[in-house]
Amino acid sequence: MKKLRYTVEQIAFLHPAYLENEQLNEKKYHYYFIVSAPIKYINDIHLVDNTFVFILNDGKKNFEVNLPGDKDKYTITAFEWKYKQENDKVTALLSYTINHKSGCEERFEDVEFSANDIYYACVKKHKFKIEYIGQSYAQNGSRTAQNRLSSHSTLQKILVDNSWERNKDIRLFLLGVDIACIDNEFLTGKESPIFNIRDVDVTISSDHVNLFEAYLINTFKPKYNKNFVSGEVPSGFHGSYKKVIEEAYDDFSVVFAIQDCKNDYIFFTESKSLEIAGGVIATSHSNGVIDIDAMKVSFNEANKVYDKDYKYSFMNI
């Protein structure tokens, strides 16, 4: 049985202003989510037991976020803070002294903190609404997601729309996805357990990349996506991944195995929700929105008009 497997292995989380960061070029990110979360506000800041305690508000309630210092190496004194307002952006400027155990001291003046940046840095679990899903590959994989987003009309539209609403923080997730063609029938002549699979020598093309983009869009149906939102994926009516259909796979699966993933995420739209914990799909997530029982997508009827509803899911490792 020949299968196509997509494994999400890398993610980068960033503000749109940092797309030029050279570190992003160390990995091949070809997919991206444009996401939003409620804007947080700083109500107050205290220094308690060598820890900066930020009192944040998400528009509904106040809550504390702690940024601790290393008490074994230094103490923090002479702390004060004030607001900074630039256009519609409000941040906090902190001034404080670091007293090192070695006897030396350092004074820091007007160190800038934003509420959302503090929240993302100090809180482990985050929830984001997916506004748009896209990919950038070109014919040979030379174009990355950050290349595409640096001049992206939909991203600019989302930012402009948000400048009017002023209640959303817009961020980007870049995804590095391994695409593998596997055959677990090769050794035994029949379908075998997962540990007997082998890679099939197939050149990955833009069509393979396009299929996963179409699948994600069709699954989540983000507000700003227009193509692949309705109908079924895969479908013989979609020319962007026609070559994959012609390669006659039996099915494909999607695996999340994100390396060095320190935070947990919930990605959602009005249509779907997906929870990632420890870099994989959270098995405790049982709201019924996404089936995590690894039901796979069949290619058998892809060149025909669908006469039944297929169920799609992400596959947990």
C-alpha positions in Angstrom: 0.0 0.0 0.0 1.6 3.3 -1.1 1.0 6.2 1.2 1.9 9.9 1.3 2.9 11.2 4.8 3.3 14.8 5.9 5.2 15.4 9.1 5.2 18.9 10.7 8.7 19.0 12.2 9.6 22.6 12.7 7.8 25.8 13.6 8.8 29.4 14.0 6.6 31.9 15.9 7.2 35.6 15.2 5.8 39.1 14.7 5.4 40.2 11.1 8.0 42.9 11.7 10.7 40.2 12.2 10.4 38.4 8.8 13.9 39.6 7.9 15.5 37.8 10.8 18.5 35.8 9.4 17.9 32.9 11.8 14.7 32.0 9.9 16.9 31.1 6.9 18.5 28.3 8.8 15.5 26.1 8.2 13.2 25.5 5.2 9.7 26.8 6.1 7.3 26.4 3.2 3.9 26.7 5.0 2.6 29.5 7.2 -0.4 30.4 9.4 -1.4 34.0 9.8 -3.0 34.0 13.3 -4.6 36.4 15.7 -5.1 36.5 19.5 -6.7 39.1 21.8 -4.5 42.1 22.5 -3.2 42.2 26.1 -2.7 45.3 28.1 -0.3 46.1 31.0 -2.3 47.4 34.0 0.6 47.4 36.5 4.0 46.0 37.2 5.5 45.1 40.6 8.9 43.8 41.7 8.3 40.9 44.2 11.1 38.7 45.5 13.4 39.4 42.5 10.5 38.7 40.1 8.8 41.2 37.8 5.1 40.7 38.2 3.1 42.0 35.2 -0.7 42.6 35.8 -2.1 42.1 32.3 -5.6 42.4 31.0 -7.1 40.6 28.0 -10.1 42.9 27.6 -12.2 40.7 30.0 -10.1 40.2 33.2 -6.8 40.9 34.9 -4.2 38.2 35.4 -0.6 37.9 36.6 2.4 36.9 34.5 5.7 36.5 36.2 9.2 37.1 34.8 11.6 35.8 37.4 15.2 36.8 37.9 18.0 34.5 39.0 18.2 35.0 42.8 21.4 32.9 43.0 23.3 35.3 40.7 21.9 38.7 41.3 19.2 40.8 43.0 17.1 43.5 41.4 16.7 46.9 43.0 15.8 50.6 42.2 12.9 49.5 40.0 10.4 51.9 38.4 8.3 51.9 35.2 6.2 54.1 33.0 4.0 53.8 29.9 5.2 54.6 26.4 2.6 55.4 23.7 3.6 55.5 20.1 0.7 55.9 17.7 -1.8 53.2 18.8 0.8 51.0 20.5 1.2 51.2 24.3 4.2 49.5 25.9 6.0 49.7 29.3 9.5 51.1 29.9 11.2 49.5 32.9 14.3 50.9 34.7 16.1 48.8 37.3 19.5 47.9 38.8 21.1 44.4 38.7 23.3 43.8 41.7 25.5 40.8 40.9 26.7 38.5 43.7 30.2 39.3 42.5 29.8 42.8 43.8 29.4 44.7 40.5 26.1 46.4 39.5 24.4 47.3 36.2 21.8 49.9 35.6 19.2 49.5 32.9 17.1 52.4 31.7 13.8 52.3 29.8 13.8 48.6 28.8 10.7 48.2 26.6 8.2 45.5 27.2 4.9 44.8 25.4 2.0 42.9 27.0 1.7 40.3 24.3 5.4 39.6 24.1 5.6 39.1 27.8 2.6 36.8 27.7 4.0 34.7 24.9 7.4 34.5 26.6 6.1 33.5 30.1 2.9 31.5 29.5 3.2 27.9 28.2 -0.1 27.4 26.5 -1.4 29.8 23.8 -4.6 29.9 21.7 -4.7 31.4 18.2 -7.3 31.9 15.6 -6.1 31.0 12.1 -6.9 33.9 9.8 -5.1 32.6 6.7 -3.1 29.5 5.6 -0.6 29.6 2.7 2.6 28.1 1.3 5.6 29.1 -0.8 7.6 26.6 -2.6 8.1 27.5 -6.3 9.1 24.7 -8.7 12.2 23.5 -6.8 11.6 24.5 -3.2 13.7 27.7 -3.5 11.1 30.0 -2.2 10.4 29.9 1.6 7.4 31.1 3.6 9.3 34.1 4.9 10.1 35.1 1.3 6.4 35.0 0.4 5.2 36.9 3.5 7.7 39.7 3.0 5.4 41.0 0.1 2.1 39.4 0.9 -1.1 41.3 0.0 -3.4 39.2 2.3 -1.1 39.7 5.3 -1.2 43.5 4.6 -5.0 43.4 4.3 -5.2 41.5 7.7 -2.9 44.1 9.3 -5.0 47.0 7.8 -8.3 45.4 8.9 -6.8 44.9 12.4 -5.7 48.6 12.5 -9.3 49.5 12.4 -10.6 46.9 14.9 -7.6 47.4 17.2 -8.4 44.3 19.3 -6.2 41.6 17.7 -2.5 40.8 17.9 -1.4 39.4 14.5 1.4 36.9 14.5 2.9 34.3 12.1 3.7 30.6 12.4 6.1 29.2 9.8 5.9 25.4 9.4 8.7 23.1 8.2 7.1 19.9 6.9 8.8 16.7 5.8 7.0 15.0 2.9 7.6 11.3 2.5 6.2 8.7 0.1 6.2 5.3 1.9 5.3 1.8 1.0 4.4 -0.7 3.7 3.6 -3.4 1.2 7.1 -3.7 -0.2 8.5 -6.3 2.2 5.5 -8.6 2.8 3.2 -8.2 -0.2 0.4 -7.0 2.0 -0.2 -4.2 4.4 2.3 -4.2 7.2 2.7 -2.6 10.6 4.1 0.9 10.6 7.6 -0.2 11.6 8.0 -2.0 8.3 7.5 1.0 6.1 10.1 2.1 3.6 10.6 5.3 1.7 9.6 5.3 -2.0 11.9 7.0 -4.4 9.6 9.8 -5.6 10.7 13.4 -6.3 8.7 15.8 -4.2 7.2 18.5 -6.3 5.1 21.6 -5.9 2.0 19.4 -6.4 2.9 17.5 -3.2 3.2 20.8 -1.4 0.0 22.2 -2.8 -2.0 19.1 -1.6 -1.1 19.7 2.0 -2.0 23.4 1.7 -5.3 22.6 0.2 -6.0 20.0 2.9 -5.2 22.5 5.7 -7.4 25.2 4.2 -10.2 22.7 3.6 -10.0 21.5 7.2 -9.9 24.9 8.9 -11.6 27.2 6.4 -9.9 30.4 7.6 -11.7 33.7 7.1 -9.2 35.2 4.5 -8.7 32.0 2.4 -10.9 31.8 -0.8 -9.7 28.7 -2.6 -10.2 25.1 -1.3 -12.6 26.3 1.4 -15.6 24.5 0.0 -15.9 21.0 -1.5 -13.6 18.1 -0.8 -9.8 17.6 -0.6 -8.4 15.6 -2.4 -10.4 16.1 -5.6 -9.8 15.5 -9.2 -11.2 19.0 -9.9 -8.1 20.6 -8.3 -5.3 21.0 -10.9 -2.8 22.3 -8.4 -2.0 18.8 -7.1 -2.9 16.8 -10.2 0.4 15.0 -10.3 -0.1 13.6 -6.8 -3.5 12.2 -7.9 -1.9 10.6 -10.9 0.7 8.9 -8.7 -2.2 6.8 -7.3 -1.5 6.8 -3.6 -3.9 4.8 -1.4 -4.1 7.5 1.2 -2.1 10.2 3.1 -1.6 11.0 6.7 -0.6 14.1 8.6 1.7 13.8 11.7 2.8 16.5 14.1 6.2 15.8 15.6 7.6 19.3 16.2 11.2 19.3 17.4 12.1 21.2 20.6 8.5 22.5 21.1 8.5 24.1 24.5 4.9 25.6 24.3 1.5 24.2 23.8 -0.9 25.6 21.2 -4.5 25.6 20.2 -5.2 26.6 16.6 -8.9 27.2 15.8 -11.4 28.7 13.4 -15.2 28.6 13.4 -14.9 25.2 11.7 -12.1 23.3 13.4 -9.8 23.2 16.4 -6.4 21.5 16.9 -4.4 21.3 20.1 -0.7 20.7 20.1 1.0 19.6 23.4 4.7 18.7 23.6 5.0 19.0 19.8 2.3 16.4 19.0 -1.5 16.4 18.9 -2.9 16.3 22.4 -4.7 12.9 22.8 -6.7 14.4 25.7 -8.3 16.8 23.2 -11.7 15.3 22.8 -14.1 18.1 21.8 -15.0 16.1 18.7 -13.9 18.9 16.3 -10.9 17.0 14.9 -10.9 13.2 15.0 -7.6 12.1 16.4 -8.1 8.4 15.7 -5.9 8.6 12.6 -8.6 8.2 10.0 -6.8 8.7 6.7 -7.7 10.5 3.5 -8.5 8.1 0.6 -7.4 8.8 -2.9 -9.4 6.0 -4.4 -12.3 8.3 -5.5 -10.3 11.5 -6.1 -11.0 11.6 -9.8 -14.7 11.2 -9.3 -17.5 13.3 -8.0 -17.7 12.6 -4.3 -21.0 10.9 -3.3 -20.3 10.7 0.4 -18.8 12.7 3.2 -15.2 11.8 3.9 -13.9 12.4 7.4 -10.4 13.8 7.6 -8.1 14.0 10.6 -4.6 14.7 11.7 -2.6 11.7 12.7 -0.8 11.6 16.1 2.5 9.8 16.3 
